[in-house]
Amino acid sequence: MSGDRQSQILLGVLLTVILIGTTLVSVFMFSQMGDPDAQYKQSYTYDVSGTVNGSEAIGEGVSEYKFEPSGFVYMVTTTYSYPGSEKEQTSFSVICSSKEGPATEVYKRLGDSTVDGVPCTLWTYDVEGSTVEFSIDADLVVHSYTITHDGFHLKGSLVGPKDKGQ
């Protein structure tokens, strides 16, 4: 009887060790996987230049990922100034209903483009009296954009990923 009891205890200890080992391996593997969509959630900065009411304007832009259950949404905000003005802002959104690119219900595809050697697709749309054109690559990174309306023309060019400390 004591031999059966020792076998049961040994089997229990062995199963416990296997269960703990399996749990540790699973936790390690999940921690290494990370967020599969992390590359789409990166923020970027842009150098901006153009004209506002005939005056030279300069500034910077930032694209930031905004969570939406239906897809990927990027808010591109441009802060600019021109002689005699305070800093002003304008923004637009790029809505991607999937990893395939911008939502065709909102944006019109103009064709292919290359920005700094990166193959992109050129898109446009009109919003509140402004025309926005942007070039986006296969990883959903906006490489350049132009915002135009009466007396207003700004162009943003990608600088690179936004420093997380900014």
WOLINMO-V236658 format. One record per backbone hydrogen bond with DSSP energy under -1.0 kcal/mol. CO is the residue of the C=O (numbers start at 1). NH is the residue of the N-H. Records with the same first field share a line. If there is no record, write none. Layout:
CO = NH  NH
This chain:
1 = 5
2 = 6
3 = 7
4 = 8
5 = 9
6 = 10
7 = 11
8 = 12
9 = 13
10 = 14
11 = 15
12 = 16
13 = 17
14 = 18
15 = 19
16 = 20
17 = 21
18 = 22
19 = 23
20 = 24
21 = 25
22 = 26
23 = 27
24 = 28
25 = 29
26 = 30
27 = 31
28 = 32
29 = 33
30 = 34
35 = 38
37 = 40
38 = 41
43 = 162
44 = 63
45 = 159  160
46 = 61
47 = 157
48 = 59
49 = 155
50 = 57
51 = 153
52 = 55
55 = 52
57 = 50
58 = 81
59 = 48
60 = 79
61 = 46
62 = 77
63 = 44
64 = 75
68 = 71
72 = 96
73 = 66
74 = 94
75 = 64
76 = 92
77 = 62
78 = 90
79 = 60
80 = 88
81 = 58
82 = 85
88 = 80
90 = 78
92 = 76
94 = 74
95 = 103
96 = 72
98 = 101
103 = 106  107
108 = 124
111 = 122
113 = 120
115 = 118
118 = 115
120 = 113
121 = 136
122 = 110  111
123 = 134
124 = 108
125 = 132
127 = 130
130 = 127
131 = 148
132 = 125
133 = 146
134 = 123
135 = 143  144
136 = 121
137 = 140
141 = 137
143 = 158
144 = 135
145 = 156
146 = 133
147 = 154
148 = 131
149 = 152
151 = 53
152 = 149
153 = 51
154 = 147
155 = 49
156 = 145
157 = 47
160 = 45
163 = 166
